[in-house]
Amino acid sequence: MYIQTIFTVYILKVQPMDESISNYTLIFNELVITFLCINLFIFTDYVPSALVRYQLGWIFLYFVYLVVLVTAGVWIFDFYQMIKRQYMILKFKHLMEQRKIKVIQHNTLVDIIGKHNPRNRNVVYKRRNLLIDE
């Protein structure tokens, strides 16, 4: 129990995760686990009534479910954000590939015209440089 409390204080001061939502989730989890560790004494003979221990056990389980649901919700949210980010990257790459194909087709057309007209060779070179610089 002392180690759990020391670890909770460490998490509060250091905040070791990169993202703030992960730090807040970790702090929430550690605080609830510390609270539950302190309340484990309820299940000993300190509380004489078995019925009271039984009902407090359900409250204990609700806190455990709360921790699991909050953590799972954050994981699902992070997974959704990761999928969204990957989709945007793939969409951007696909768009760049389409533009690259158009640029290649344009250069091919200019090369064909430039080969037949010797005057346009400098113009073709300048157009290529403009397309590369953009």
N, C-alpha and C positions, 0 to 999 in steps of 0.2 A: 504494500500500500504506500509506503514511503517512496519507493522507487517510482511508482506511478505519479505521485504528486510532484516529485523532482522533475520527471520527464515533462509533465504538463507545464511547469514553470519554464523549463528550457524551451519548449515549443512556443510559449507566449513571448519570450524575449528574443529568440533567434529567428523564428519564422523561416524554416529551412527550405520551403518549397519555392519554386519559381513564380507561380501564379498566385495571386492573392486569394482567389476562390479556393484553391487547394489548401492554403494556410488556414483560412477560416473553417474549412471542413475538418481539417486535422485538429484545430483548437476545439471545435465543437465536440468531436469524437472523444478527445482526451478529457475534456471537462465532464462529459456525461459518464465516461468510464470511471473517472475518479469519484464522481458522485455515487455510482453504483458500487464501487469497491468499499466506500465508507458505509453504505447501507447494507452490506452483506451481514453485518452483525444482527440485523433484524431477524435473520433466519436461524439464529441460535436460541438457546433457552432464555436469553435476555427478555424476549417477548414470550410470556407464558401461554398465551392463547394460540392454539393451532389455527383457529379460524382467522384470526388477525394476520398471522404469518402467511396463510394461504391467500388472503386478499392482497396483502402487500407484495406477494410473489407475482400476482397479475400486474400490479403497477410496475414492478421491476421489469417484467417482460415487455410491457408497453414502451419503456425507455429503451430497451434493447431493439425493439422493432423500429422505434423512432430513429435510432442511430443507423440502422441498416437502410431504412428508406431514404434518409437524407444523403447518405453516402452513395447509394445506388442512383439517386436523382442527379447528383453531381457528376457521377460517371457517365450517365446517359447524356447529360447536357454537354460534357466534354467530348463524348463520342460524336454527337450531332455536330458540334463545332468543327471537329476534325474532318468529318465527312464533307461538310459545307466548304471548308478550306480546300480540301483535295478536289472537290468538284470545280471550284473556281480556278484552281491551277490547271486542271485538265481542259477546262473551257478556254482559258487563255492560250494554252499550248495549241489547241485545235485551231483557234483563231489565227495564231501566228503561222501555223502550217498552211492554212488557207491563203494568207497574205503572201507567204513565201512562194506558193504555187503560182499565184497571180504575178508576182514579180518575175519568176522564172519564165512564165509564158510571155510576159511583156519583153523581157530581154531577148528571148528567142525570136520574137517577131521583129524586134529592132535589129538583131543580128542578121536576120534574113534580108531585111531591107537594106542594111548597111553594106552587106556583101555585094549587092548588085549595084550600088551607087557609091563609087569611091569617095565622092565629096562628103558623104555623111559619116565617115569613120570617126572623125573627131567628135561629132555630135553623139554618136553611140557611146563613145568612151565617157563623155561628160554625163550622159544619162545614167550610165552604170554607176558612176561615182555618186551621183545624187541618190540613187536608190540604195546604195550601200550605206551612205551616211545617215539616211533617215532611219 
